[in-house]
Amino acid sequence: MKHLVLATLLSLTPSSLVFGWGQPHHAITRGALDVLPSWQKELLGAEFTALGDSYCMIPDNVFSDKENARYARMESAPGEVYLKILHLPTQQPEYLEVMRYFMDLAVKSLREGRTGDAARYIGTICHQIEDYGSPSHTVPGDNMFTLLQQFLPPSDVMKDQLMHGPIENGDFSVSISGYQPRLLGTTVDEASWRLVHRVHDEIINARSTTVPIIQALYAADQESVVKNQLRAATMDAQVVADAVYTILCLGSEKYPSEEKSALQQVQIGGFFPLEAASLYYPQQQFYSSPHWGHPRSGIILAGGSKAMPLKLKLPSGEKEFSNGISAGMGKTLTFLLPKNIYSRFTVLAGLHPDLGAKGRVEFTVSGDGKPLRTITLNGTDPATLLECDVSGVSQLQLTLTSRGVDSKSNYAIWAVPTLLKQ
Ligand SMILES: [Zn+2]
């Protein structure tokens, strides 16, 4: 009995309470490293294999591998050996800071010729990206699925099992051959900020695999379990490849010119604002006008239920947009900006010409809470291009306010919201 208690206590180290992909960490990291250009593989040299074989597990092994534990530690969290945030996302500003921190250390180590240190920091970053994109880490606050299992009652075979492990564990290999890693930035601030948004896409993708995996586990359909795990792991490997490729470009200050010029501007209509905490809109973010709903990217909902393309009236005629946001009155959307990377923000503000003809809306763009540009438009007015100086701004806010009498017609659109370096 005593032994049993001891064994139980030992098995309840913090790392086992959070878990993480386990074996698939290696498979995802190897799959990602495989598509790096040869100059980067040579740069990593002897560390190349160690990254996939062991460094990608550094954040899980901080208690057993004391020598490498320091590569998963932050000065801002003194004494904290196990940084939970390396395994589970909390809030955007926090995990952005963590990604920035380890990316910075990896880049500095590379620039100083300390490839071994760099590879270990890269391992920590790989682990974080992979854990965030694990099908087992997808339900905020329900890492063990005891809540989700109330929605999806377990089969007899699974009923006394913790679901975390079975959902993510497997023995598979990941190949993303043919994938071309993307440069995420030419500074650590820019690259870590873009990485956060890549990771958001991977989290959403992983969420779409969780329920199919659970259903397949209940049905003892191993083939379907692996198929869905691979769907998550494949995208995770692509994001890991982007991150490692970018860090190695930053470390050697080598940027392909085409990729560098593509970074001159970025459209943010598909990015999650801070209000979509945990990447969904909580109840308090729903608005009543023009209909009961929440901000939508890429579409506008007629009457709150029928998706229609984003459309604005321009001097040249009506035009549809795929990158943009439809939003409601009285709610602000806040986007984190990397400091001193972008100098301008442009957006087309207007009401949907068919749905919003009777509306009247005030559009305000603010930087760190200070209004930068405000305009009030009628539904029959053409859309207006708002242009703001965002140098030094760390939070960009878009706010809509009803200024008319027919609030049901306030179908407002922010089209092509774009950050520009010059
Ligand atoms: Zn982990």
Boltz pocket constraint, residues with backbone or C-beta under 6 A from the ligand:
constraints:
  - pocket:
      binder: B
      contacts: [[A, 18], [A, 19], [A, 20], [A, 21], [A, 59], [A, 60], [A, 86], [A, 87], [A, 127], [A, 131]]
      max_distance: 6.0
